[in-house]
Structure formats: C-alpha cells, structure tokens
Amino acid sequence: MTYSYSPELAPFLRELSQLIDGQKSLPTGKCAEASLDPEGTTRDANTLEPLSPIVATSEADVAKALSAAVTFHRKGEWAKKTLAERQEVFDRLAAELEKRGTLIGEADSIDIGAVGMFRKISETLSPIVFRRSLDKMLKEFPAHREVLNAEGAKIADASWLPRGPAVVICPTNAPVGSSMVQLGYAIQSGCPVIVKPSPWSAHSFNVVIDAICAADVPAGLIQIVQGGAHVGKALVDSPLVKSVCFTGSVAAGLEVAATCSKRLAPYVLELGGANPFIVLRDADVEAAARVLISSLSLVNGQYCCGAGRVLVHADVRAAFLDAFTTQAAAIKLGHSLNEETETGPLCVGLERPLKSRIEEIVKAGATLLESTPQPTGLAGTFMGPTLLLDPPTSLAPEIFGPVATLNTFTTIDQAIDLAQISESRLKGYVFGGKDGAAEIMKGVDCAWWDHNCFQPDRPQARGDGFLGLCGYGELTPPVFMYEKYISLVGES
C-alpha cells in the first residue's frame, strides 16, 4: 500500500525557505552537509526519494539577520508592549500554527520518521507554547518593582529587561517539538530570536515560516535561517547574540559552551548520554525487555533519554535476551504515515553516523543482535531495536539510535562501576526489587530514574537535572532577561 502526505505539504518539501527581517526568501549559500548525499538533497526517510536541495543561508544574509535582531531589540518597541499586547501576537501565531498542525506533523514524519505520539507532539505543541499565560510565566520577573529599605522607604526602581538577540539551534531528531519551547521562552521574555533548524529536518520550519507570515508577527521578532554547522557557528560566535539554546551532540555542545563562556553569555544545553539500563537478578525480565524496546523505539530510537548501555545480571542474561529477541521480532516497522506503524524510519542524516558507530563497536568485539523484520516495499532507513553484545566494558559511547550495548555483571557494585564509566547519563532505568534498585540509584550519578517502568516525560521538577556532559542550564526567563536597578538614594 502507498502512503502519501497531504498535497498542501508538497511545496514545503521541494525547497527550503528562510525568514529574515520579516521577508521570506530562498537561501543562496552552500551547505557542507550537501556533500554527504549523492544528489545534494534531503530525502524522504521512508522511501529515500529526493526532496529539497541542502542549502544554507548565505554569510551576508546571516549578518543581515543578526543586524535586524539588534535593531529590533534596540528600538525597544516589543519590550515596551504590555503582556496583554504581546499575548495578542502570540494568540494569532498559535492560531496559524494550529491550522497547519497536520502539515508540521507530516513534515516531521517525512524527515525523521515521527509516528504516533511523537507526530502528535509536533502537530500540537506549538500552539500550546504560545497560548500559555505570560502573567504566570513572568510573575517572578516583573517589568517594574520598587525596592524598599528596612524602614519601608523607596530606595530604587528595578526592572526585568530583555538581554537582546537570542539564538536557538534545533536538533535533528525533534526540530519543532524541542525548539518551540526554547523559542517561546525567548520571545515571551522580550527577546528577538534567530532559529536554525538542522539541514536534515528543516521542512517543518518551512511550514512554521508560513504561519509566522500569516500571523503578521512583527518583523525581526522571529527569524529563521538555514544551513549546517557553519551557520550555527556563525550565530553562536557573534558578539551580537546574548543568549543561546542548543540541543544536539555532546561534542557540539561543548563548543557552544566554550564560545559563550568567553563573553559570559547565558546558554542552555540539552545533550545526550550513554544512559544505563540495569536488570537485576530478581527483575521481571519480560517487563524489562518490553521497556527496553519501548525506550529504543520512541522517536525510532532518536531519543536522548533512551537506553544506551544495558547491564544485565549474569543469572538472567539468557532469559532476558530470549524475551528481547521475541518481543523485538513483533515490532512493526513501516511507513511513518501509516497509522498502524509502531516504529518508523531513522532520519537520513542520523542513519549514516549511526551505522558507522555500530561498525566501530562490532570491530571492537561486539556481536550484533536484531530480530525485527524489515518492512516490504520500502527503501527507507529502517532499523528495529538492536543490541550490541559484549563490547569492551571500557566502551561507553552514546549511540543515538534504536541500538544499545549489553554487558553482564554479577554484583551490584560491579553494575554501578560499569554504569559510571560514561561521563554523560541523562536518564537511568533499573529493574528489580526496591532494595537493589535503591542501591543502584544511589550509587550511579544520574538525576532521573525509572524504576520498573518507562516514563517518557519527566515529571515537573525544579531545574533540568543535568549531570556531567548530558546538558547544562535551566530554561527560565533569566536566560533571556536581566534585572536593572536604578538607585534613588540622595535624589533631590
């Protein structure tokens, strides 16, 4: 059976657009990532049919976008608007995004294979972000407050003000789902923002540009540029940029941190990790295998909180592998627009480095275990839940895909030591009785644990819970705002 996207989506897939100072245009710069495709195009992850050429915003247009953001900020008209006036703009934008929700979701399905719940997030999250209450969000950061001394006399005026232009670098695996929250915080805090999608998953932002134009958003408030790493670097390097949000690899995140630190610009990093998945001797191996497969299947394994390093007690290894093999064989890989599909294809831009990483680990001594049947009649980038058995224990890479390494342990202390080898652990999973699990969760440095369950979304908590190299910072208004004091002492 053939599955196709809405006819209305076709123009958004044929060529990329950019939005600079309120004007929609075509990027004219070259993108180094184009050399990775034989035809220099993006591709439908389901069929590998070519889509838009991989292009970039030119150096001149990047400079124009930065200049427009600075001008917008310095004019101060947006910052002077009341929260109610800003909300009117956001409500218009939310309405236009909502009209195009299906197209945004389909674009992510074509680019990254999004299915089910994750495609629904792409479709519905953006309007929710822009309709949230500004009064509630900025309650602790008032535009004006009086500062009183101990006797109650006014000694200063204080105001929370926008820092200036912000940059959001989008991840390949969740272009809209991740970045819209960051974009929303920036403009709701009063800052103009420049967004750069990944060259491998930019089509949903083509639709977003259409919504921004239809909503009559003030020119310069939201700008969208295209390109790969060189465009992102140009933005982050610019001293005109006052805040940065980056979601992506640890290596690139460390470069962002080093650059921002030179000028003490606030930044938020959402990276990844070799997340431990520990199966104790008294675990329910069927349940553990089921959760592991769910973790490796969410967003088709392109999930920063997915399991990466499976550690299984030696006494239950055989039973666990039998359960995993049987359950993985029942997973339905298929076209991402087929509602019956459980797991869609990988983003084309993520499949290449994933396969290279798998080859490296197999050469190091691991054995590949997979049992999910490939879909028929589709040439796309499909891969089911996969294990790499018994690599060297010192090897703890972030694989980022539906793939995890598996090693065996015999004591809880040994499991803790193995889990701690990686410097980046965004989330941990442990299966077994509460006493043994408590030892694991206490002994392994990780801020978010699932015990005998799979919770894709972390319960609301203060801070982002980053430890080690999995991320840095907390996405709150002070990333984009600062408080200015004007002393009145001695005023005549």
C-alpha positions in Angstrom: 0.0 0.0 0.0 1.2 3.5 -0.8 1.1 6.2 1.8 1.4 9.9 0.8 1.4 13.2 2.6 -1.1 16.0 2.1 -0.9 17.8 -1.3 -0.6 21.0 0.6 2.7 19.9 2.0 4.4 19.3 -1.3 5.6 22.9 -1.8 7.2 22.9 1.6 9.2 19.8 0.7 10.6 21.0 -2.6 12.7 23.9 -1.4 13.8 25.4 1.8 12.8 29.0 2.8 14.4 31.5 5.2 12.8 34.3 7.1 14.9 37.4 7.6 13.6 40.7 8.9 10.0 39.7 8.0 10.9 38.7 4.4 10.5 35.2 3.2 13.1 34.2 0.6 15.2 31.3 -0.7 18.7 30.6 0.8 21.5 31.0 -1.7 24.5 29.8 0.3 26.3 26.4 0.0 26.0 23.8 2.8 28.8 21.4 3.5 26.4 18.7 4.6 25.1 18.6 0.9 28.3 16.6 0.1 27.0 13.7 2.2 24.2 13.0 -0.3 24.9 11.9 -3.9 22.4 14.4 -5.2 22.9 17.0 -2.5 19.3 16.7 -1.3 17.3 15.9 1.7 15.3 12.6 1.4 12.1 11.1 2.4 13.2 8.8 5.2 10.6 6.2 4.2 11.4 5.9 0.5 14.7 7.7 0.1 13.1 9.8 -2.7 14.9 13.2 -3.0 13.3 16.3 -1.6 14.7 19.8 -1.3 18.3 20.7 -2.1 20.5 21.0 1.0 21.3 24.7 1.1 22.3 27.4 3.6 21.6 31.0 4.4 24.4 33.0 2.9 27.0 34.7 5.1 25.6 38.1 4.0 22.1 37.0 5.0 23.2 35.7 8.3 24.8 39.1 9.0 21.5 40.7 7.9 19.5 38.6 10.3 21.8 39.5 13.2 21.6 43.2 12.3 17.8 43.0 12.1 17.6 41.3 15.6 19.9 44.0 17.1 17.8 46.8 15.5 14.6 45.2 16.7 15.9 44.9 20.3 17.4 48.5 20.4 14.2 50.1 19.2 12.6 48.5 22.3 9.0 48.6 20.9 8.4 44.9 21.7 9.8 45.2 25.2 7.6 48.2 25.9 4.4 46.3 25.0 2.3 45.1 27.8 1.9 41.4 28.4 -1.6 41.6 27.0 -0.4 43.2 23.8 2.3 40.6 23.4 -0.3 37.9 24.1 -2.4 39.2 21.2 0.5 38.5 18.8 1.1 35.0 20.3 -2.5 34.1 20.1 -2.5 35.0 16.4 0.6 32.9 15.9 -0.9 30.0 17.8 -4.0 30.0 15.7 -2.0 30.0 12.4 0.3 27.2 13.7 -2.8 25.2 14.8 -4.2 25.5 11.3 -1.0 24.0 9.9 -0.5 21.4 12.7 -1.2 18.4 10.4 1.4 19.7 7.9 4.0 20.2 10.6 3.5 16.7 11.8 3.6 15.2 8.3 6.8 17.1 7.6 8.4 15.6 10.7 7.2 12.2 9.6 8.9 12.5 6.3 12.1 14.0 7.7 12.6 12.0 10.9 10.1 9.2 10.7 7.9 10.6 13.5 4.9 8.3 14.3 2.1 8.2 16.8 2.6 10.2 20.0 5.6 12.0 18.7 4.0 13.2 15.5 1.1 14.4 17.6 3.5 16.4 19.7 4.9 18.0 16.5 1.3 18.9 15.5 0.0 20.3 18.7 2.9 21.6 20.9 3.5 25.0 19.2 0.0 26.4 19.8 0.2 25.3 23.5 3.6 27.1 23.9 2.3 30.4 22.6 -1.0 30.3 24.4 0.4 29.8 27.9 -0.1 32.6 30.4 2.5 35.3 30.2 1.3 36.7 33.6 2.1 33.3 35.2 5.3 32.7 33.4 6.8 36.2 34.2 5.2 36.6 37.6 8.6 36.4 39.3 10.2 38.8 36.8 8.1 42.0 36.8 8.7 44.8 34.3 8.8 47.2 37.3 9.1 46.9 41.1 10.0 49.3 43.9 12.9 48.4 46.1 12.4 49.4 49.8 14.9 49.7 52.6 14.3 48.2 56.1 12.3 51.2 57.1 10.0 50.9 54.1 11.3 53.9 52.2 11.8 53.5 48.5 15.5 53.4 47.5 15.4 52.1 43.9 13.4 51.1 40.9 14.0 47.7 39.4 13.0 46.2 36.1 13.5 42.9 34.4 14.5 43.6 30.8 15.4 41.5 27.7 19.1 40.9 27.2 18.9 41.1 23.4 19.0 38.7 20.4 18.8 35.0 21.2 19.7 32.0 19.1 18.0 28.6 19.1 19.9 25.8 17.4 17.4 23.0 16.7 18.1 19.2 17.0 17.8 16.9 14.0 15.6 14.4 15.9 12.9 16.8 17.3 13.0 20.0 15.2 9.7 21.6 16.3 9.0 19.5 19.4 12.1 20.6 21.2 12.9 24.1 19.8 9.5 25.7 20.0 9.7 25.7 23.8 13.0 27.5 23.7 11.8 29.9 21.0 8.7 30.6 23.1 10.7 31.4 26.2 12.9 33.8 24.3 10.2 35.9 22.6 7.9 35.8 25.6 10.8 37.2 27.7 11.0 40.1 25.2 14.0 38.9 23.0 14.1 38.7 19.3 15.2 35.2 18.3 17.1 33.6 15.3 16.3 29.9 14.8 18.5 27.5 12.8 17.0 24.1 12.1 19.1 21.0 11.2 19.7 20.7 7.4 18.3 17.1 7.7 15.0 18.1 9.2 14.1 21.6 8.2 10.8 21.1 6.4 8.6 21.6 9.4 10.1 25.0 9.8 9.1 25.8 6.3 5.5 25.5 7.5 6.3 27.5 10.6 7.6 30.3 8.4 4.3 30.3 6.6 2.4 30.6 9.9 4.6 33.4 11.1 4.0 35.4 8.0 0.2 34.7 8.1 0.1 35.8 11.8 1.7 39.2 11.0 4.4 38.7 13.6 6.5 41.9 13.9 9.4 41.8 11.5 12.6 40.8 13.3 11.0 39.1 16.3 11.4 35.6 14.9 13.9 34.9 12.1 14.7 31.5 10.6 17.9 30.7 8.8 19.0 27.5 7.2 22.3 25.5 7.0 24.6 23.2 8.8 27.3 23.6 11.4 29.0 26.6 9.8 25.8 28.7 10.1 25.3 27.6 13.7 28.8 28.6 14.5 28.5 32.0 12.9 25.5 32.7 15.0 27.0 31.4 18.3 30.3 33.2 17.6 28.6 36.6 17.1 29.0 39.0 20.0 25.6 40.4 19.0 24.0 37.3 20.3 23.2 37.5 24.1 21.7 34.0 24.8 22.0 30.6 23.2 19.9 27.5 23.4 21.4 24.4 21.8 20.1 20.8 21.5 22.4 18.2 20.0 25.6 16.3 20.5 27.9 16.5 23.4 30.9 17.5 21.2 29.0 20.4 19.6 27.5 21.4 22.9 31.0 21.7 24.4 32.0 24.1 21.6 28.9 26.2 22.2 29.7 26.3 25.9 33.3 27.4 25.3 32.3 30.1 22.9 29.5 31.5 25.1 31.8 31.4 28.2 34.3 33.7 26.5 31.7 36.5 26.7 29.7 35.1 29.7 26.6 34.8 27.5 23.9 32.6 29.2 23.3 29.3 27.4 21.2 26.2 27.8 22.5 22.9 26.5 20.3 19.8 26.0 22.7 17.0 25.0 22.5 13.2 25.4 24.2 10.3 27.1 25.0 6.6 27.3 22.0 6.0 29.6 22.3 3.0 31.8 19.6 0.3 31.7 20.2 -2.1 34.6 18.5 -5.5 35.0 19.0 -7.0 38.5 18.9 -10.7 39.4 15.3 -10.5 40.7 13.9 -8.5 37.8 10.9 -9.3 35.8 12.8 -9.9 32.5 9.8 -9.9 30.3 8.8 -6.4 31.6 12.4 -5.2 31.4 12.7 -6.3 27.8 9.4 -4.6 27.0 10.5 -1.3 28.5 13.9 -1.5 26.8 12.2 -2.0 23.4 9.9 0.9 24.2 12.9 3.1 25.0 14.7 2.0 21.8 11.5 2.6 19.7 10.4 6.0 20.9 11.1 8.5 18.1 12.5 5.4 16.4 15.4 5.4 18.8 16.3 9.0 18.1 15.7 9.8 21.7 18.2 11.4 24.0 16.7 9.7 27.1 16.7 6.3 25.5 18.7 3.4 26.9 22.2 3.2 25.7 24.1 0.9 28.0 22.3 -2.3 29.1 23.7 -4.1 32.1 22.2 -7.5 32.9 22.9 -9.8 35.8 24.6 -12.9 34.6 21.9 -15.2 36.1 19.1 -13.7 34.0 21.0 -12.8 30.8 19.8 -15.8 28.8 16.2 -15.2 29.8 16.4 -11.5 29.1 17.9 -12.0 25.7 15.2 -14.5 24.8 12.5 -12.0 25.9 14.1 -9.2 24.0 14.5 -11.2 20.8 10.9 -12.5 20.9 9.4 -9.1 21.6 11.6 -7.2 19.1 10.5 -9.6 16.4 6.9 -8.5 16.9 7.6 -4.8 16.3 6.0 -3.4 13.2 8.4 -1.2 11.2 6.7 0.7 8.5 5.9 3.9 6.7 5.7 6.8 9.2 2.3 7.9 7.7 0.8 4.5 8.3 -1.3 4.7 11.5 -0.5 1.0 12.2 3.2 1.6 12.2 4.9 1.2 15.6 8.4 2.4 14.6 9.2 4.5 11.5 12.5 5.1 9.7 15.5 7.0 11.0 16.3 10.5 9.8 18.6 10.1 6.8 21.1 12.5 8.4 21.3 10.4 11.6 21.5 7.0 9.9 25.0 7.5 8.4 26.8 8.2 11.7 24.8 5.5 13.5 25.9 2.8 11.1 29.5 4.0 11.4 29.3 3.8 15.2 27.8 0.3 15.0 30.6 -0.9 12.7 33.2 0.5 15.1 31.7 -1.3 18.1 31.4 -4.6 16.2 35.1 -4.3 15.2 35.9 -3.8 18.8 34.4 -7.2 19.6 30.7 -6.8 20.0 28.1 -9.2 18.5 25.0 -7.7 16.8 21.6 -9.0 17.8 18.5 -7.9 15.9 15.2 -9.7 15.1 12.8 -7.1 13.9 11.7 -7.8 10.3 12.2 -5.0 7.7 9.1 -3.6 6.0 8.4 -4.7 2.5 8.3 -2.4 -0.5 10.1 0.5 1.3 13.7 1.5 0.7 14.0 3.8 3.7 16.3 4.0 6.7 14.6 1.4 8.8 16.2 -0.2 11.9 14.5 -2.1 14.7 15.6 -2.4 18.3 19.1 -3.8 18.3 21.7 -4.9 20.9 25.5 -5.0 20.6 26.5 -7.8 22.9 29.7 -7.8 25.0 31.7 -4.9 23.7 34.8 -4.0 25.8 33.4 -2.8 29.1 35.5 0.4 28.8 33.5 1.4 25.8 30.5 3.6 26.7 29.5 5.6 23.6 26.3 7.5 23.0 25.0 5.6 20.0 21.8 7.7 19.5 19.5 5.3 17.7 17.5 2.2 18.4 20.7 0.5 19.5 22.3 -0.3 22.9 25.3 -2.2 24.1 24.9 -5.0 26.5 27.3 -6.3 29.2 26.9 -8.7 32.1 27.6 -8.1 35.8 27.5 -10.3 38.9 27.3 -7.8 41.8 25.6 -4.5 42.3 28.9 -2.8 42.9 30.1 -4.1 39.5 26.9 -2.8 37.9 27.5 0.7 39.5 31.1 0.8 38.3 30.1 -0.1 34.7 27.3 2.4 34.6 29.6 5.2 35.9 32.1 4.8 33.1 30.2 7.1 30.8 30.6 10.8 31.6 27.1 11.5 30.3 24.0 10.0 31.8 20.8 11.9 31.1 18.4 9.1 32.4 18.7 5.7 34.1 16.5 2.7 34.2 16.6 -0.1 36.8 14.6 -3.3 37.0 14.4 -5.4 40.1 13.4 -5.3 43.8 13.3 -2.0 45.6 16.4 -2.7 47.8 18.7 -3.5 45.0 17.3 -0.7 42.8 17.8 1.8 45.7 21.5 0.8 45.8 21.8 1.3 42.1 20.0 4.7 42.0 22.1 5.9 45.0 25.4 4.7 43.5 25.0 5.9 39.9 25.2 9.7 39.3 22.0 10.3 37.3 19.3 12.8 38.0 16.3 11.0 36.5 15.5 7.3 37.1 12.7 5.0 36.0 12.2 2.0 38.4 10.4 -0.9 36.8 8.6 1.4 34.4 9.0 3.6 31.4 8.1 7.3 31.8 8.9 9.2 28.6 8.3 12.6 30.0 9.9 13.6 33.3 7.5 14.9 36.0 7.7 18.6 36.5 10.8 19.5 38.7 12.9 22.5 39.5 15.8 22.7 37.2 16.7 20.4 34.3 18.6 17.8 36.3 21.7 17.7 34.1 24.8 16.0 35.4 28.1 15.5 33.7 28.1 16.0 30.0 24.4 15.5 29.3 23.5 19.2 29.5 23.7 22.5 31.3 21.5 25.2 32.4 17.8 25.7 33.2 15.4 27.1 30.6 13.9 30.0 32.5 13.3 33.7 31.8 16.7 34.8 33.3 18.5 33.1 30.4 16.9 35.9 28.3 16.4 38.7 30.8 18.4 40.7 33.4 17.3 42.9 36.3 18.3 46.6 36.1 18.4 48.7 39.3 18.1 52.5 39.3 19.1 53.9 42.7 17.1 56.8 44.1 19.1 57.4 47.3 20.1 61.0 47.6 17.7 62.0 44.8 16.5 65.6 45.2 
